[in-house]
Amino acid sequence: MVNSSERPVGDTGSRPPEEQQWWFCTRHVRVEPADTPCPGKDLLGPYPTREEAARALERVKERNQAWDAQD
């Protein structure tokens, strides 16, 4: 397993137990389980479900649009 302290922190508030964490890998453009060998720099999350992780890029786009609208 990869040390969770090396992972980026998502916006899910508190982290779910590691066995329930899902990540979106921007390098491979796919959802990865908690024990992914991918480095933290390539990951978005953690997310509590696989489905939420699959929406990671969509959420990034939504947030960027909201931030751009604030400017």
PyMOL Python script that loads the backbone (N, CA, C, O; Angstrom):
from pymol import cmd

cmd.read_pdbstr("""\
ATOM      1  N   MET A   1       0.830  -1.183   0.000  1.00  0.00           N
ATOM      2  CA  MET A   1       0.000   0.000   0.000  1.00  0.00           C
ATOM      3  C   MET A   1       0.875   1.247   0.000  1.00  0.00           C
ATOM      4  O   MET A   1       2.001   1.246   0.498  1.00  0.00           O
ATOM      5  N   VAL A   2       0.329   2.292  -0.565  1.00  0.00           N
ATOM      6  CA  VAL A   2       1.022   3.562  -0.606  1.00  0.00           C
ATOM      7  C   VAL A   2       0.630   4.356   0.627  1.00  0.00           C
ATOM      8  O   VAL A   2      -0.523   4.322   1.058  1.00  0.00           O
ATOM      9  N   ASN A   3       1.575   5.056   1.179  1.00  0.00           N
ATOM     10  CA  ASN A   3       1.322   5.872   2.351  1.00  0.00           C
ATOM     11  C   ASN A   3       0.298   6.944   2.018  1.00  0.00           C
ATOM     12  O   ASN A   3       0.529   7.749   1.116  1.00  0.00           O
ATOM     13  N   SER A   4      -0.821   6.976   2.718  1.00  0.00           N
ATOM     14  CA  SER A   4      -1.893   7.922   2.407  1.00  0.00           C
ATOM     15  C   SER A   4      -1.470   9.364   2.644  1.00  0.00           C
ATOM     16  O   SER A   4      -2.103  10.274   2.109  1.00  0.00           O
ATOM     17  N   SER A   5      -0.417   9.606   3.431  1.00  0.00           N
ATOM     18  CA  SER A   5       0.036  10.976   3.643  1.00  0.00           C
ATOM     19  C   SER A   5       0.672  11.541   2.381  1.00  0.00           C
ATOM     20  O   SER A   5       0.863  12.753   2.285  1.00  0.00           O
ATOM     21  N   GLU A   6       1.003  10.697   1.415  1.00  0.00           N
ATOM     22  CA  GLU A   6       1.574  11.146   0.153  1.00  0.00           C
ATOM     23  C   GLU A   6       0.489  11.481  -0.854  1.00  0.00           C
ATOM     24  O   GLU A   6       0.799  11.964  -1.943  1.00  0.00           O
ATOM     25  N   ARG A   7      -0.748  11.244  -0.531  1.00  0.00           N
ATOM     26  CA  ARG A   7      -1.865  11.449  -1.443  1.00  0.00           C
ATOM     27  C   ARG A   7      -2.385  12.873  -1.370  1.00  0.00           C
ATOM     28  O   ARG A   7      -2.318  13.513  -0.320  1.00  0.00           O
ATOM     29  N   PRO A   8      -2.904  13.368  -2.487  1.00  0.00           N
ATOM     30  CA  PRO A   8      -3.574  14.660  -2.426  1.00  0.00           C
ATOM     31  C   PRO A   8      -4.864  14.514  -1.638  1.00  0.00           C
ATOM     32  O   PRO A   8      -5.444  13.430  -1.578  1.00  0.00           O
ATOM     33  N   VAL A   9      -5.305  15.590  -1.043  1.00  0.00           N
ATOM     34  CA  VAL A   9      -6.511  15.544  -0.231  1.00  0.00           C
ATOM     35  C   VAL A   9      -7.684  16.036  -1.069  1.00  0.00           C
ATOM     36  O   VAL A   9      -7.622  17.114  -1.660  1.00  0.00           O
ATOM     37  N   GLY A  10      -8.741  15.253  -1.117  1.00  0.00           N
ATOM     38  CA  GLY A  10      -9.946  15.643  -1.839  1.00  0.00           C
ATOM     39  C   GLY A  10     -10.806  16.546  -0.997  1.00  0.00           C
ATOM     40  O   GLY A  10     -10.382  17.004   0.065  1.00  0.00           O
ATOM     41  N   ASP A  11     -11.980  16.802  -1.448  1.00  0.00           N
ATOM     42  CA  ASP A  11     -12.862  17.719  -0.745  1.00  0.00           C
ATOM     43  C   ASP A  11     -13.967  16.975  -0.015  1.00  0.00           C
ATOM     44  O   ASP A  11     -15.010  17.558   0.282  1.00  0.00           O
ATOM     45  N   THR A  12     -13.759  15.712   0.276  1.00  0.00           N
ATOM     46  CA  THR A  12     -14.823  14.913   0.862  1.00  0.00           C
ATOM     47  C   THR A  12     -14.954  15.122   2.365  1.00  0.00           C
ATOM     48  O   THR A  12     -15.707  14.409   3.027  1.00  0.00           O
ATOM     49  N   GLY A  13     -14.218  16.104   2.911  1.00  0.00           N
ATOM     50  CA  GLY A  13     -14.289  16.328   4.353  1.00  0.00           C
ATOM     51  C   GLY A  13     -13.369  15.354   5.059  1.00  0.00           C
ATOM     52  O   GLY A  13     -12.149  15.448   4.922  1.00  0.00           O
ATOM     53  N   SER A  14     -13.922  14.437   5.799  1.00  0.00           N
ATOM     54  CA  SER A  14     -13.084  13.437   6.441  1.00  0.00           C
ATOM     55  C   SER A  14     -12.819  12.301   5.471  1.00  0.00           C
ATOM     56  O   SER A  14     -13.635  12.001   4.600  1.00  0.00           O
ATOM     57  N   ARG A  15     -11.682  11.687   5.637  1.00  0.00           N
ATOM     58  CA  ARG A  15     -11.312  10.594   4.749  1.00  0.00           C
ATOM     59  C   ARG A  15     -12.003   9.303   5.171  1.00  0.00           C
ATOM     60  O   ARG A  15     -12.105   9.005   6.361  1.00  0.00           O
ATOM     61  N   PRO A  16     -12.476   8.540   4.190  1.00  0.00           N
ATOM     62  CA  PRO A  16     -13.027   7.230   4.517  1.00  0.00           C
ATOM     63  C   PRO A  16     -11.885   6.282   4.863  1.00  0.00           C
ATOM     64  O   PRO A  16     -10.731   6.576   4.549  1.00  0.00           O
ATOM     65  N   PRO A  17     -12.180   5.150   5.503  1.00  0.00           N
ATOM     66  CA  PRO A  17     -11.116   4.182   5.758  1.00  0.00           C
ATOM     67  C   PRO A  17     -10.427   3.831   4.447  1.00  0.00           C
ATOM     68  O   PRO A  17     -11.071   3.790   3.399  1.00  0.00           O
ATOM     69  N   GLU A  18      -9.126   3.580   4.498  1.00  0.00           N
ATOM     70  CA  GLU A  18      -8.352   3.381   3.270  1.00  0.00           C
ATOM     71  C   GLU A  18      -8.918   2.302   2.371  1.00  0.00           C
ATOM     72  O   GLU A  18      -8.867   2.443   1.149  1.00  0.00           O
ATOM     73  N   GLU A  19      -9.452   1.234   2.927  1.00  0.00           N
ATOM     74  CA  GLU A  19      -9.996   0.171   2.084  1.00  0.00           C
ATOM     75  C   GLU A  19     -11.240   0.623   1.316  1.00  0.00           C
ATOM     76  O   GLU A  19     -11.679  -0.061   0.392  1.00  0.00           O
ATOM     77  N   GLN A  20     -11.807   1.766   1.693  1.00  0.00           N
ATOM     78  CA  GLN A  20     -12.984   2.293   1.002  1.00  0.00           C
ATOM     79  C   GLN A  20     -12.645   3.511   0.155  1.00  0.00           C
ATOM     80  O   GLN A  20     -13.552   4.167  -0.356  1.00  0.00           O
ATOM     81  N   GLN A  21     -11.377   3.828  -0.007  1.00  0.00           N
ATOM     82  CA  GLN A  21     -10.981   5.008  -0.767  1.00  0.00           C
ATOM     83  C   GLN A  21     -10.782   4.668  -2.239  1.00  0.00           C
ATOM     84  O   GLN A  21     -10.294   3.594  -2.591  1.00  0.00           O
ATOM     85  N   TRP A  22     -11.174   5.611  -3.084  1.00  0.00           N
ATOM     86  CA  TRP A  22     -10.979   5.494  -4.523  1.00  0.00           C
ATOM     87  C   TRP A  22     -10.316   6.766  -5.010  1.00  0.00           C
ATOM     88  O   TRP A  22     -10.549   7.844  -4.464  1.00  0.00           O
ATOM     89  N   TRP A  23      -9.501   6.644  -6.022  1.00  0.00           N
ATOM     90  CA  TRP A  23      -8.749   7.742  -6.589  1.00  0.00           C
ATOM     91  C   TRP A  23      -8.980   7.791  -8.091  1.00  0.00           C
ATOM     92  O   TRP A  23      -9.281   6.771  -8.711  1.00  0.00           O
ATOM     93  N   PHE A  24      -8.838   8.987  -8.682  1.00  0.00           N
ATOM     94  CA  PHE A  24      -8.862   9.098 -10.128  1.00  0.00           C
ATOM     95  C   PHE A  24      -7.450   9.429 -10.571  1.00  0.00           C
ATOM     96  O   PHE A  24      -6.886  10.445 -10.165  1.00  0.00           O
ATOM     97  N   CYS A  25      -6.877   8.566 -11.410  1.00  0.00           N
ATOM     98  CA  CYS A  25      -5.517   8.761 -11.904  1.00  0.00           C
ATOM     99  C   CYS A  25      -5.572   9.576 -13.192  1.00  0.00           C
ATOM    100  O   CYS A  25      -6.156   9.145 -14.186  1.00  0.00           O
ATOM    101  N   THR A  26      -4.959  10.758 -13.166  1.00  0.00           N
ATOM    102  CA  THR A  26      -4.961  11.617 -14.347  1.00  0.00           C
ATOM    103  C   THR A  26      -3.982  11.125 -15.403  1.00  0.00           C
ATOM    104  O   THR A  26      -4.115  11.476 -16.575  1.00  0.00           O
ATOM    105  N   ARG A  27      -3.020  10.334 -15.016  1.00  0.00           N
ATOM    106  CA  ARG A  27      -2.065   9.782 -15.988  1.00  0.00           C
ATOM    107  C   ARG A  27      -2.716   8.679 -16.815  1.00  0.00           C
ATOM    108  O   ARG A  27      -2.578   8.650 -18.038  1.00  0.00           O
ATOM    109  N   HIS A  28      -3.420   7.777 -16.150  1.00  0.00           N
ATOM    110  CA  HIS A  28      -4.058   6.648 -16.827  1.00  0.00           C
ATOM    111  C   HIS A  28      -5.510   6.934 -17.213  1.00  0.00           C
ATOM    112  O   HIS A  28      -6.128   6.164 -17.949  1.00  0.00           O
ATOM    113  N   VAL A  29      -6.049   8.048 -16.707  1.00  0.00           N
ATOM    114  CA  VAL A  29      -7.433   8.477 -16.955  1.00  0.00           C
ATOM    115  C   VAL A  29      -8.409   7.355 -16.598  1.00  0.00           C
ATOM    116  O   VAL A  29      -9.217   6.907 -17.411  1.00  0.00           O
ATOM    117  N   ARG A  30      -8.292   6.927 -15.337  1.00  0.00           N
ATOM    118  CA  ARG A  30      -9.181   5.875 -14.841  1.00  0.00           C
ATOM    119  C   ARG A  30      -9.234   5.906 -13.314  1.00  0.00           C
ATOM    120  O   ARG A  30      -8.386   6.506 -12.653  1.00  0.00           O
ATOM    121  N   VAL A  31     -10.242   5.249 -12.787  1.00  0.00           N
ATOM    122  CA  VAL A  31     -10.418   5.113 -11.339  1.00  0.00           C
ATOM    123  C   VAL A  31      -9.465   4.036 -10.837  1.00  0.00           C
ATOM    124  O   VAL A  31      -9.297   2.991 -11.464  1.00  0.00           O
ATOM    125  N   GLU A  32      -8.846   4.312  -9.693  1.00  0.00           N
ATOM    126  CA  GLU A  32      -7.893   3.383  -9.080  1.00  0.00           C
ATOM    127  C   GLU A  32      -8.312   3.117  -7.630  1.00  0.00           C
ATOM    128  O   GLU A  32      -8.853   4.003  -6.970  1.00  0.00           O
ATOM    129  N   PRO A  33      -8.065   1.904  -7.137  1.00  0.00           N
ATOM    130  CA  PRO A  33      -8.350   1.594  -5.726  1.00  0.00           C
ATOM    131  C   PRO A  33      -7.296   2.212  -4.812  1.00  0.00           C
ATOM    132  O   PRO A  33      -6.302   2.766  -5.281  1.00  0.00           O
ATOM    133  N   ALA A  34      -7.519   2.112  -3.525  1.00  0.00           N
ATOM    134  CA  ALA A  34      -6.625   2.711  -2.535  1.00  0.00           C
ATOM    135  C   ALA A  34      -5.188   2.219  -2.651  1.00  0.00           C
ATOM    136  O   ALA A  34      -4.258   2.967  -2.351  1.00  0.00           O
ATOM    137  N   ASP A  35      -4.991   0.993  -3.075  1.00  0.00           N
ATOM    138  CA  ASP A  35      -3.636   0.441  -3.139  1.00  0.00           C
ATOM    139  C   ASP A  35      -2.959   0.666  -4.495  1.00  0.00           C
ATOM    140  O   ASP A  35      -2.029  -0.058  -4.849  1.00  0.00           O
ATOM    141  N   THR A  36      -3.418   1.655  -5.246  1.00  0.00           N
ATOM    142  CA  THR A  36      -2.821   1.949  -6.541  1.00  0.00           C
ATOM    143  C   THR A  36      -1.336   2.268  -6.403  1.00  0.00           C
ATOM    144  O   THR A  36      -0.932   2.924  -5.444  1.00  0.00           O
ATOM    145  N   PRO A  37      -0.527   1.814  -7.345  1.00  0.00           N
ATOM    146  CA  PRO A  37       0.894   2.157  -7.307  1.00  0.00           C
ATOM    147  C   PRO A  37       1.182   3.535  -7.912  1.00  0.00           C
ATOM    148  O   PRO A  37       2.326   3.988  -7.904  1.00  0.00           O
ATOM    149  N   CYS A  38       0.151   4.200  -8.432  1.00  0.00           N
ATOM    150  CA  CYS A  38       0.340   5.513  -9.056  1.00  0.00           C
ATOM    151  C   CYS A  38       0.761   6.538  -8.001  1.00  0.00           C
ATOM    152  O   CYS A  38       0.276   6.502  -6.871  1.00  0.00           O
ATOM    153  N   PRO A  39       1.668   7.455  -8.373  1.00  0.00           N
ATOM    154  CA  PRO A  39       2.118   8.462  -7.399  1.00  0.00           C
ATOM    155  C   PRO A  39       1.026   9.493  -7.116  1.00  0.00           C
ATOM    156  O   PRO A  39       0.172   9.760  -7.961  1.00  0.00           O
ATOM    157  N   GLY A  40       1.068  10.057  -5.934  1.00  0.00           N
ATOM    158  CA  GLY A  40       0.078  11.039  -5.505  1.00  0.00           C
ATOM    159  C   GLY A  40      -0.061  12.219  -6.439  1.00  0.00           C
ATOM    160  O   GLY A  40      -1.146  12.791  -6.544  1.00  0.00           O
ATOM    161  N   LYS A  41       1.020  12.606  -7.130  1.00  0.00           N
ATOM    162  CA  LYS A  41       0.951  13.754  -8.033  1.00  0.00           C
ATOM    163  C   LYS A  41       0.009  13.526  -9.198  1.00  0.00           C
ATOM    164  O   LYS A  41      -0.421  14.483  -9.842  1.00  0.00           O
ATOM    165  N   ASP A  42      -0.321  12.268  -9.482  1.00  0.00           N
ATOM    166  CA  ASP A  42      -1.212  11.928 -10.588  1.00  0.00           C
ATOM    167  C   ASP A  42      -2.638  11.614 -10.141  1.00  0.00           C
ATOM    168  O   ASP A  42      -3.469  11.224 -10.960  1.00  0.00           O
ATOM    169  N   LEU A  43      -2.927  11.779  -8.855  1.00  0.00           N
ATOM    170  CA  LEU A  43      -4.217  11.336  -8.326  1.00  0.00           C
ATOM    171  C   LEU A  43      -5.096  12.478  -7.841  1.00  0.00           C
ATOM    172  O   LEU A  43      -4.610  13.471  -7.300  1.00  0.00           O
ATOM    173  N   LEU A  44      -6.397  12.319  -8.044  1.00  0.00           N
ATOM    174  CA  LEU A  44      -7.411  13.195  -7.469  1.00  0.00           C
ATOM    175  C   LEU A  44      -8.192  12.360  -6.467  1.00  0.00           C
ATOM    176  O   LEU A  44      -8.575  11.229  -6.766  1.00  0.00           O
ATOM    177  N   GLY A  45      -8.428  12.905  -5.288  1.00  0.00           N
ATOM    178  CA  GLY A  45      -9.186  12.171  -4.296  1.00  0.00           C
ATOM    179  C   GLY A  45      -8.590  12.325  -2.919  1.00  0.00           C
ATOM    180  O   GLY A  45      -7.753  13.205  -2.714  1.00  0.00           O
ATOM    181  N   PRO A  46      -8.981  11.517  -1.984  1.00  0.00           N
ATOM    182  CA  PRO A  46      -9.745  10.283  -2.142  1.00  0.00           C
ATOM    183  C   PRO A  46     -11.245  10.536  -2.208  1.00  0.00           C
ATOM    184  O   PRO A  46     -11.749  11.555  -1.735  1.00  0.00           O
ATOM    185  N   TYR A  47     -11.927   9.598  -2.798  1.00  0.00           N
ATOM    186  CA  TYR A  47     -13.377   9.603  -2.885  1.00  0.00           C
ATOM    187  C   TYR A  47     -13.907   8.352  -2.193  1.00  0.00           C
ATOM    188  O   TYR A  47     -13.255   7.308  -2.229  1.00  0.00           O
ATOM    189  N   PRO A  48     -15.081   8.440  -1.562  1.00  0.00           N
ATOM    190  CA  PRO A  48     -15.613   7.296  -0.819  1.00  0.00           C
ATOM    191  C   PRO A  48     -16.183   6.186  -1.706  1.00  0.00           C
ATOM    192  O   PRO A  48     -16.340   5.051  -1.258  1.00  0.00           O
ATOM    193  N   THR A  49     -16.492   6.515  -2.965  1.00  0.00           N
ATOM    194  CA  THR A  49     -17.034   5.487  -3.862  1.00  0.00           C
ATOM    195  C   THR A  49     -16.342   5.555  -5.222  1.00  0.00           C
ATOM    196  O   THR A  49     -15.783   6.583  -5.606  1.00  0.00           O
ATOM    197  N   ARG A  50     -16.393   4.456  -5.921  1.00  0.00           N
ATOM    198  CA  ARG A  50     -15.832   4.376  -7.264  1.00  0.00           C
ATOM    199  C   ARG A  50     -16.559   5.365  -8.198  1.00  0.00           C
ATOM    200  O   ARG A  50     -15.937   5.994  -9.053  1.00  0.00           O
ATOM    201  N   GLU A  51     -17.862   5.487  -8.022  1.00  0.00           N
ATOM    202  CA  GLU A  51     -18.668   6.368  -8.859  1.00  0.00           C
ATOM    203  C   GLU A  51     -18.262   7.836  -8.687  1.00  0.00           C
ATOM    204  O   GLU A  51     -18.167   8.577  -9.664  1.00  0.00           O
ATOM    205  N   GLU A  52     -18.025   8.243  -7.450  1.00  0.00           N
ATOM    206  CA  GLU A  52     -17.598   9.618  -7.208  1.00  0.00           C
ATOM    207  C   GLU A  52     -16.222   9.872  -7.802  1.00  0.00           C
ATOM    208  O   GLU A  52     -15.970  10.944  -8.351  1.00  0.00           O
ATOM    209  N   ALA A  53     -15.342   8.905  -7.697  1.00  0.00           N
ATOM    210  CA  ALA A  53     -14.007   9.050  -8.295  1.00  0.00           C
ATOM    211  C   ALA A  53     -14.099   9.173  -9.812  1.00  0.00           C
ATOM    212  O   ALA A  53     -13.322   9.907 -10.423  1.00  0.00           O
ATOM    213  N   ALA A  54     -15.036   8.465 -10.419  1.00  0.00           N
ATOM    214  CA  ALA A  54     -15.212   8.518 -11.866  1.00  0.00           C
ATOM    215  C   ALA A  54     -15.650   9.908 -12.332  1.00  0.00           C
ATOM    216  O   ALA A  54     -15.434  10.271 -13.488  1.00  0.00           O
ATOM    217  N   ARG A  55     -16.258  10.679 -11.444  1.00  0.00           N
ATOM    218  CA  ARG A  55     -16.711  12.040 -11.765  1.00  0.00           C
ATOM    219  C   ARG A  55     -15.666  13.106 -11.453  1.00  0.00           C
ATOM    220  O   ARG A  55     -15.960  14.297 -11.555  1.00  0.00           O
ATOM    221  N   ALA A  56     -14.469  12.710 -11.080  1.00  0.00           N
ATOM    222  CA  ALA A  56     -13.456  13.661 -10.617  1.00  0.00           C
ATOM    223  C   ALA A  56     -13.170  14.762 -11.636  1.00  0.00           C
ATOM    224  O   ALA A  56     -13.139  15.937 -11.272  1.00  0.00           O
ATOM    225  N   LEU A  57     -12.965  14.413 -12.880  1.00  0.00           N
ATOM    226  CA  LEU A  57     -12.655  15.434 -13.888  1.00  0.00           C
ATOM    227  C   LEU A  57     -13.838  16.364 -14.133  1.00  0.00           C
ATOM    228  O   LEU A  57     -13.659  17.555 -14.389  1.00  0.00           O
ATOM    229  N   GLU A  58     -15.029  15.818 -14.054  1.00  0.00           N
ATOM    230  CA  GLU A  58     -16.233  16.639 -14.207  1.00  0.00           C
ATOM    231  C   GLU A  58     -16.322  17.656 -13.070  1.00  0.00           C
ATOM    232  O   GLU A  58     -16.667  18.816 -13.296  1.00  0.00           O
ATOM    233  N   ARG A  59     -16.015  17.225 -11.863  1.00  0.00           N
ATOM    234  CA  ARG A  59     -16.049  18.128 -10.707  1.00  0.00           C
ATOM    235  C   ARG A  59     -14.982  19.211 -10.829  1.00  0.00           C
ATOM    236  O   ARG A  59     -15.226  20.367 -10.483  1.00  0.00           O
ATOM    237  N   VAL A  60     -13.802  18.841 -11.319  1.00  0.00           N
ATOM    238  CA  VAL A  60     -12.738  19.821 -11.527  1.00  0.00           C
ATOM    239  C   VAL A  60     -13.207  20.883 -12.522  1.00  0.00           C
ATOM    240  O   VAL A  60     -13.015  22.078 -12.295  1.00  0.00           O
ATOM    241  N   LYS A  61     -13.813  20.453 -13.605  1.00  0.00           N
ATOM    242  CA  LYS A  61     -14.306  21.383 -14.618  1.00  0.00           C
ATOM    243  C   LYS A  61     -15.366  22.320 -14.032  1.00  0.00           C
ATOM    244  O   LYS A  61     -15.333  23.526 -14.278  1.00  0.00           O
ATOM    245  N   GLU A  62     -16.306  21.769 -13.259  1.00  0.00           N
ATOM    246  CA  GLU A  62     -17.359  22.577 -12.639  1.00  0.00           C
ATOM    247  C   GLU A  62     -16.771  23.630 -11.704  1.00  0.00           C
ATOM    248  O   GLU A  62     -17.191  24.787 -11.713  1.00  0.00           O
ATOM    249  N   ARG A  63     -15.805  23.217 -10.906  1.00  0.00           N
ATOM    250  CA  ARG A  63     -15.191  24.152  -9.951  1.00  0.00           C
ATOM    251  C   ARG A  63     -14.400  25.233 -10.669  1.00  0.00           C
ATOM    252  O   ARG A  63     -14.447  26.401 -10.283  1.00  0.00           O
ATOM    253  N   ASN A  64     -13.680  24.851 -11.701  1.00  0.00           N
ATOM    254  CA  ASN A  64     -12.926  25.854 -12.461  1.00  0.00           C
ATOM    255  C   ASN A  64     -13.856  26.890 -13.077  1.00  0.00           C
ATOM    256  O   ASN A  64     -13.552  28.083 -13.073  1.00  0.00           O
ATOM    257  N   GLN A  65     -14.983  26.438 -13.604  1.00  0.00           N
ATOM    258  CA  GLN A  65     -15.950  27.369 -14.179  1.00  0.00           C
ATOM    259  C   GLN A  65     -16.521  28.292 -13.111  1.00  0.00           C
ATOM    260  O   GLN A  65     -16.701  29.486 -13.352  1.00  0.00           O
ATOM    261  N   ALA A  66     -16.803  27.753 -11.948  1.00  0.00           N
ATOM    262  CA  ALA A  66     -17.325  28.580 -10.847  1.00  0.00           C
ATOM    263  C   ALA A  66     -16.280  29.602 -10.399  1.00  0.00           C
ATOM    264  O   ALA A  66     -16.620  30.761 -10.163  1.00  0.00           O
ATOM    265  N   TRP A  67     -15.025  29.197 -10.280  1.00  0.00           N
ATOM    266  CA  TRP A  67     -13.966  30.125  -9.880  1.00  0.00           C
ATOM    267  C   TRP A  67     -13.755  31.200 -10.944  1.00  0.00           C
ATOM    268  O   TRP A  67     -13.546  32.368 -10.615  1.00  0.00           O
ATOM    269  N   ASP A  68     -13.808  30.806 -12.226  1.00  0.00           N
ATOM    270  CA  ASP A  68     -13.649  31.782 -13.308  1.00  0.00           C
ATOM    271  C   ASP A  68     -14.785  32.802 -13.283  1.00  0.00           C
ATOM    272  O   ASP A  68     -14.570  33.979 -13.573  1.00  0.00           O
ATOM    273  N   ALA A  69     -15.992  32.355 -12.939  1.00  0.00           N
ATOM    274  CA  ALA A  69     -17.138  33.247 -12.885  1.00  0.00           C
ATOM    275  C   ALA A  69     -16.999  34.266 -11.740  1.00  0.00           C
ATOM    276  O   ALA A  69     -17.562  35.358 -11.812  1.00  0.00           O
ATOM    277  N   GLN A  70     -16.260  33.912 -10.702  1.00  0.00           N
ATOM    278  CA  GLN A  70     -16.044  34.818  -9.567  1.00  0.00           C
ATOM    279  C   GLN A  70     -15.082  35.945  -9.912  1.00  0.00           C
ATOM    280  O   GLN A  70     -15.147  37.025  -9.325  1.00  0.00           O
ATOM    281  N   ASP A  71     -14.200  35.698 -10.852  1.00  0.00           N
ATOM    282  CA  ASP A  71     -13.173  36.699 -11.216  1.00  0.00           C
ATOM    283  C   ASP A  71     -13.714  37.857 -11.983  1.00  0.00           C
ATOM    284  O   ASP A  71     -12.963  38.762 -12.347  1.00  0.00           O
TER     285      ASP A  71
END
""", "prot")
cmd.dss("prot")
cmd.show_as("cartoon", "prot")
cmd.util.cbc("prot")
cmd.orient("prot")
